[in-house]
């Protein structure tokens, strides 16, 4: 044992003397007698005071206490030239130099009597440590702050048989621990520090040894000590917990496969020491890529070729599918996670793409779901994992299906970017659960459920041609050849080799995504589309080259594809789509002898041009618009802020509330003073939209 003064000194000394169990005591030099030193009875103890009078005096008192416990003692007396107050935290030594100084300065202390037989050195009990030092010996070093050098987390780094868990810290009314036996994080509310829960942290024998009482274990003392350790460890953010998948950790890639980590330095068990500010939790095992050799660019050619052989409406869809398949297993290591929506009718090949192409290439990384899956079920299943989601039969036929899919789209929307925001879900008990989803989604259906512009900019829509567009004989020959090549070439073995290649190229792919995103943003005149398609192109590029592209190569690659279907029209703003919904709404017009139906846009045209069609003139059109809360005035369309007809026609849309604020984002639109809408019988404020916008 090595006893020093202060928590910081204990932490520094543990690095200089790895063969020692280094401890301190709580509350300064005057609290030595208040500490229970009995766990040190009969052990070999080295005392290293600070280089000042109070430190030497404290160690002298401690030596007297330990001598009564039969300890074999030696005292370190540093050289006189050391600065006043110097301690081991100030030592700029290697472990070898530290051992040399210890041999030079240490001298044995005479025992008070015959010493007890030496016992096998064991880590000291919690009662003999300060909160910080106790946490250290239990593998509970305080995590480094964001941006600092990574410190040892509870990946089994400093655990021992005496304290087989790590105290991660506290958050609100709960403390967090990581079990050295299971490798999982346990959240205990302050009121849950009871025998039943604490036995999950460490076996009963551990608590009986460190906190003995006449009835077995002093559980109140245990709870008190653990609470102090939590405070010493500091605030803990549950978002630091990471599940399975690929991650970017402090400038290095790693792969979390449930029971082990694969790092640039090799593979290690999840409970082995690992320097990181994140906590990689033990989870069900993934087979992962195994020890197969990575694909070469030449060997990846069949993956590229087959992706382009599916019958796409837009040829660039094959490249986008290829990019998604490559990136999906490493989605947690990407700053932007693009999603796909695969669209096609019966017989178009959707099932072949999902079952014969995507599933073999993703292996057990993919989370495969279908049908009536809900947002809550998906979110709770993903948890802290970074795994791709493949969602088949994502239809939105019924109203309930539409609401369910909008929840899933909201989940995908949050998962796209690596922001600091998290999803918060409350519970009846008042506890808040935090979710930070880092998945890439691929949805498959006959038609999409994309309503909001924010979703359209995050999903690339890949449309398959209708089988009726191709002659039957040609179609059968095409699918026979493609089916044969899928069975021969797209195999689980190929998928494992592809994942191995992708994981090794994570740094390059991140660099390529940055280059492609800049080029795509200029091409589409949209940063969101640049992130979306630039990232997918970076994934496709990684199968063709082991080095990142230059800016000129990225621009040439983008120029070689036809992006007409993926341009700005696919990212139409919500304000434009809201206006279109209003203009395309059909309304009844009461003529002299009958009723006819016209869209609002048609009525606006009649009034704007002072024209008439076979049944309706400009004056009747103007009266009908007024009943809807619309009016034309001086080259502008005035839209009432409170018109009930407009609220009714927008009630099932994403703009049901606040459409007036949304419409003000249109080019040239502005607020208008209160105006009378003839026919509606009301005077309200309005939004004035230039007719040129229409």
Secondary structure, 3 states (H helix, E strand, C coil): CEECCCHHHHHHHHHHCCCCCEECCCCCHHHHHHCCCHHHCCCEEEEECCCCHHHHHHHHHHHHHHHHCCCEEEEECCCCCCCCCCCHHHCCCCHHHHHHHHHHHEEECCCCCCCCCCCCCCCCCHHHCCHHHHHHHCCCCCCCCCCCCCCECCCCCCCCCCCCEEEEEEECCEEEEEECCCCCEEEEEHHHCCHHHHCCCCCHHHHHHHCEECCEECHHHHHHHHHHHHHHHCECCHHHEECCEEEEECCEEEEECCCEEEECCEEEECCCCCECCCEECCCCCCCCCCCCCCCCCCCCHHHHHHHCCCCECCCHHHHHHHHHHHHHCCHHHCCECCEEEEECCCCCCHHHHHHHHHHHHHHHHCEEEECCCCHHHHHHHHCCCECCEEEECCCCCCHHHHHHHHHHHHHHHHHCECCCCCEEEECCCCCEEEECCCCCEEEEECCCCCCCHHHHCCEEEEEECCHHHCCHHHHHHHHHHHHHHHHHHCCHHHHHHHHHHHHHCHHHHHHHHHHHHHHHHHHHCCHHHHHHHHHHHHHHHCCCCCCCCCHHHHHHHHHCCCCHHHCHHHHCCHHHHHHHHHHCCEEEEECCCCEEEEEHHHHHHHHHCCCCCCCCCHHHHHHHHHHHCEEEECCEEEEECCCHHHHHHCCCCCCCCCHHHHHCCCCCCEEEEEEEECCCCEEEEEEEEEHHHC
